């Protein structure tokens, strides 16, 4: 594992720099595709060393892919800082693609829970953001080539299904009135990458409606997607090993092959 600084002057980032951790397959790399991992935590907890961060990286390493885990900014930081971090990480990986021996056009993003929201927002939010550093790296595209969402927070405005804590932590109370603009299902466009999404119907923390609405948003724009709703299981299952839900990783591998992330 290698630690990478996304900016040359992290002191400019509120003394809370975002960092990318690069993980390598133990055996031979089987693809030049790669993935950026965004752990959950409700925009208030750092989970990059847990099953939703390092655990996912280990899974991708096991199938022959490099993986990058992002430590993005959280409370007391609000939007746009987490999104700036995610965009910067995508651009940073592309900028160093030759050095990393990866394909700059085969970079997926995966996020769980609130990390799923940030992954989906990175895939859908196209507005320019004041405060992004204008250098060689930031001139590159930030959109991922594929999106993988695990029990994601999606809805920010409809409080009947939204994860209120994530919305407040990301936007702050003063911006909640505009939460619809930060709801990925509502801002899907023709540029949004294809997606693989899974959730459990029993999730008692993030309503499964979040994933259903993202699928609906993709469908309306004719964006290819694969959506799996498992009947049982709590929130935050991660790889869900030794459970019925755990089959999602095999389904994901097949999907990645289908979209050309493995093979020539």
C-alpha positions as CSV (number, residue, x, y, z in Angstrom):
1,X,0.0,0.0,0.0
2,X,1.2,3.5,-0.9
3,X,0.0,6.8,0.4
4,X,-0.4,9.6,-2.2
5,X,-1.0,13.3,-1.6
6,X,-3.4,14.8,-4.1
7,X,-2.1,18.3,-3.7
8,X,1.4,19.7,-3.4
9,X,0.4,22.2,-0.7
10,X,-2.1,20.4,1.7
11,X,-1.8,23.3,4.1
12,X,-4.2,25.2,1.7
13,X,-6.9,22.6,2.4
14,X,-7.9,23.7,5.9
15,X,-5.1,21.5,7.4
16,X,-7.3,18.5,6.6
17,X,-5.8,17.1,3.4
18,X,-7.5,14.4,1.4
19,X,-5.3,11.4,0.8
20,X,-5.4,8.5,-1.6
21,X,-4.1,5.0,-0.6
22,X,-3.0,2.8,-3.5
23,X,-3.4,-1.0,-3.1
24,X,-1.8,-3.5,-5.4
25,X,-2.7,-7.1,-6.3
26,X,-0.5,-9.7,-4.5
27,X,-0.4,-11.7,-7.7
28,X,-0.2,-10.6,-11.3
29,X,-2.4,-7.7,-12.4
30,X,-5.2,-9.0,-14.7
31,X,-6.5,-5.7,-16.0
32,X,-5.4,-2.1,-16.5
33,X,-8.8,-1.0,-15.3
34,X,-8.9,0.3,-11.7
35,X,-11.3,1.6,-9.1
36,X,-11.5,4.5,-6.7
37,X,-13.1,3.5,-3.4
38,X,-15.2,6.0,-1.3
39,X,-16.1,4.6,2.1
40,X,-19.3,5.6,4.0
41,X,-19.6,7.2,7.4
42,X,-22.4,9.7,7.0
43,X,-20.0,12.5,6.0
44,X,-18.8,12.6,9.6
45,X,-16.8,9.4,10.2
46,X,-13.7,8.2,8.4
47,X,-14.0,4.5,7.4
48,X,-11.2,4.2,4.9
49,X,-9.4,1.5,6.9
50,X,-12.6,-0.6,7.4
51,X,-14.5,-3.2,5.3
52,X,-15.9,-0.3,3.1
53,X,-12.4,1.0,2.3
54,X,-9.4,-1.3,2.7
55,X,-11.7,-4.3,2.6
56,X,-13.0,-3.4,-0.8
57,X,-9.5,-2.6,-2.0
58,X,-8.4,-6.1,-0.9
59,X,-11.3,-7.6,-2.9
60,X,-10.4,-5.8,-6.1
61,X,-6.8,-6.7,-5.6
62,X,-7.9,-10.4,-5.3
63,X,-9.4,-10.2,-8.8
64,X,-6.3,-8.6,-10.3
65,X,-7.1,-4.9,-10.1
66,X,-5.3,-2.0,-8.6
67,X,-7.5,0.0,-6.2
68,X,-7.3,3.5,-4.7
69,X,-9.1,4.4,-1.4
70,X,-9.9,8.1,-0.8
71,X,-9.8,9.7,2.6
72,X,-12.1,12.7,1.7
73,X,-12.9,15.6,3.9
74,X,-15.8,15.3,6.3
75,X,-17.3,17.4,9.1
76,X,-16.7,20.2,9.9
77,X,-16.2,20.6,6.2
78,X,-19.3,20.8,4.0
79,X,-20.0,20.8,0.3
80,X,-18.2,21.3,-2.0
81,X,-15.1,20.0,-0.3
82,X,-15.9,16.3,-0.3
83,X,-16.8,16.5,-4.0
84,X,-13.6,18.5,-4.8
85,X,-11.7,15.7,-3.2
86,X,-13.4,13.0,-5.2
87,X,-13.0,14.9,-8.5
88,X,-9.4,15.5,-7.7
89,X,-8.8,11.9,-7.0
90,X,-10.3,10.8,-10.3
91,X,-8.2,13.4,-12.1
92,X,-5.1,12.5,-10.2
93,X,-5.4,8.8,-11.1
94,X,-5.9,9.7,-14.8
95,X,-3.0,12.1,-14.8
96,X,-0.7,9.4,-13.4
97,X,-2.2,6.6,-15.5
98,X,1.0,5.7,-17.4
99,X,3.0,5.7,-14.2
100,X,0.4,3.5,-12.5
101,X,0.2,1.2,-15.5
102,X,-3.6,1.7,-15.8
103,X,-6.0,2.7,-18.5
104,X,-7.3,6.3,-18.0
105,X,-10.6,5.3,-19.7
106,X,-11.3,2.4,-17.4
107,X,-11.6,4.0,-14.0
108,X,-14.6,3.0,-11.9
109,X,-15.8,4.6,-8.7
110,X,-17.4,2.6,-5.8
111,X,-19.1,4.0,-2.8
112,X,-21.0,2.7,0.2
113,X,-23.8,4.5,2.1
114,X,-22.8,8.2,2.2
115,X,-19.7,7.2,0.2
116,X,-22.2,5.9,-2.4
117,X,-23.8,9.4,-2.5
118,X,-20.4,11.0,-3.1
119,X,-19.7,8.4,-5.8
120,X,-23.0,9.1,-7.5
121,X,-22.6,12.8,-7.1
122,X,-19.1,12.6,-8.7
123,X,-20.9,10.7,-11.6
124,X,-23.7,13.2,-12.1
125,X,-22.9,16.7,-10.8
126,X,-21.4,18.6,-13.7
127,X,-21.4,22.2,-12.4
128,X,-18.1,24.0,-12.1
129,X,-16.9,24.4,-8.4
130,X,-15.2,27.5,-7.2
131,X,-12.1,26.5,-5.3
132,X,-10.9,23.7,-7.5
133,X,-7.2,24.2,-8.1
134,X,-6.4,25.1,-11.7
135,X,-3.4,23.0,-12.6
136,X,-2.5,20.3,-15.1
137,X,-4.3,17.7,-13.1
138,X,-7.6,19.7,-12.7
139,X,-7.8,20.2,-16.5
140,X,-8.5,16.5,-16.9
141,X,-12.0,15.0,-16.9
142,X,-13.4,14.0,-13.5
143,X,-16.2,11.7,-14.5
144,X,-15.6,8.0,-13.8
145,X,-16.2,5.5,-16.5
146,X,-18.4,3.3,-14.3
147,X,-20.2,3.7,-11.0
148,X,-20.6,1.0,-8.4
149,X,-23.0,1.8,-5.5
150,X,-23.5,-0.3,-2.4
151,X,-26.6,0.6,-0.3
152,X,-26.1,4.3,-1.3
153,X,-27.5,7.5,0.1
154,X,-29.1,9.1,-3.0
155,X,-32.1,11.3,-2.0
156,X,-31.2,14.6,-0.2
157,X,-34.5,16.5,-0.6
158,X,-37.4,14.1,0.1
159,X,-37.1,13.6,3.8
160,X,-39.5,10.7,3.8
161,X,-36.6,8.5,2.4
162,X,-33.5,10.7,2.7
163,X,-30.8,9.9,5.2
164,X,-31.1,13.2,7.0
165,X,-27.8,13.0,8.8
166,X,-25.8,12.7,5.6
167,X,-27.8,15.6,4.0
168,X,-27.2,17.9,7.0
169,X,-23.5,16.9,7.3
170,X,-22.8,17.4,3.6
171,X,-24.8,20.5,3.0
172,X,-25.2,22.2,6.3
173,X,-28.6,23.6,7.4
174,X,-28.2,26.7,5.3
175,X,-28.1,24.8,2.1
176,X,-30.8,22.2,2.8
177,X,-33.4,24.2,0.8
178,X,-31.4,23.4,-2.4
179,X,-30.9,19.7,-1.6
180,X,-32.6,18.6,-4.8
181,X,-29.6,19.9,-6.7
182,X,-27.4,17.4,-4.8
183,X,-29.7,14.4,-5.3
184,X,-27.9,12.3,-7.9
185,X,-31.1,10.6,-9.2
186,X,-32.5,14.1,-10.1
187,X,-29.4,15.3,-12.0
188,X,-28.6,12.2,-14.2
189,X,-27.6,13.3,-17.7
190,X,-26.5,11.7,-20.9
191,X,-22.9,12.0,-19.6
192,X,-23.6,9.9,-16.5
193,X,-21.6,6.6,-16.6
194,X,-23.2,3.1,-16.4
195,X,-23.9,1.8,-13.0
196,X,-24.0,-1.3,-10.8
197,X,-26.2,-0.8,-7.8
198,X,-27.1,-3.1,-4.9
199,X,-29.1,-2.7,-1.7
200,X,-31.1,-4.8,0.8
201,X,-34.9,-4.3,1.2
202,X,-34.5,-4.6,5.0
203,X,-32.0,-1.7,5.2
204,X,-33.2,0.2,8.3
205,X,-30.7,3.1,8.0
206,X,-30.8,4.0,4.3
207,X,-34.1,3.3,2.7
208,X,-33.9,1.0,-0.4
209,X,-35.9,3.6,-2.2
210,X,-32.7,5.5,-2.6
211,X,-31.3,2.9,-5.0
212,X,-34.6,2.4,-6.8
213,X,-34.7,6.1,-7.5
214,X,-31.2,6.2,-8.9
215,X,-32.1,3.3,-11.2
216,X,-35.2,5.2,-12.3
217,X,-33.1,8.3,-13.0
218,X,-30.7,6.3,-15.1
219,X,-33.5,4.6,-16.9
220,X,-35.1,8.0,-17.9
221,X,-31.8,9.0,-19.5
222,X,-31.2,5.6,-21.1
223,X,-28.0,5.0,-19.1
224,X,-27.2,1.3,-18.8
225,X,-27.4,0.0,-15.2
226,X,-27.7,-3.2,-13.2
227,X,-29.7,-3.1,-10.0
228,X,-29.9,-5.9,-7.4
229,X,-32.2,-5.7,-4.4
230,X,-31.6,-8.5,-1.9
231,X,-34.6,-9.3,0.5
232,X,-32.7,-9.6,3.8
233,X,-29.8,-7.9,5.4
234,X,-28.9,-4.8,7.5
235,X,-27.2,-1.7,6.5
236,X,-23.4,-1.6,6.0
237,X,-22.8,-5.2,5.0
238,X,-19.8,-4.5,2.8
239,X,-18.6,-7.6,1.0
240,X,-21.3,-9.6,3.0
241,X,-19.2,-12.7,3.0
242,X,-20.9,-16.1,3.8
243,X,-24.4,-14.6,3.3
244,X,-26.9,-14.6,0.4
245,X,-26.1,-11.0,-0.2
246,X,-22.4,-11.8,-0.7
247,X,-23.2,-13.0,-4.3
248,X,-23.1,-9.3,-5.3
249,X,-19.3,-9.5,-5.8
250,X,-19.6,-12.3,-8.3
251,X,-22.4,-10.3,-10.1
252,X,-20.1,-7.3,-10.1
253,X,-17.2,-9.2,-11.7
254,X,-19.5,-10.4,-14.5
255,X,-20.7,-6.8,-15.0
256,X,-17.2,-5.4,-15.1
257,X,-16.3,-8.0,-17.7
258,X,-19.5,-7.1,-19.7
259,X,-18.5,-3.4,-19.8
260,X,-15.0,-4.2,-20.9
261,X,-13.0,-3.7,-17.7
262,X,-11.4,-7.2,-18.2
263,X,-9.9,-8.5,-21.4
264,X,-8.9,-6.7,-24.5
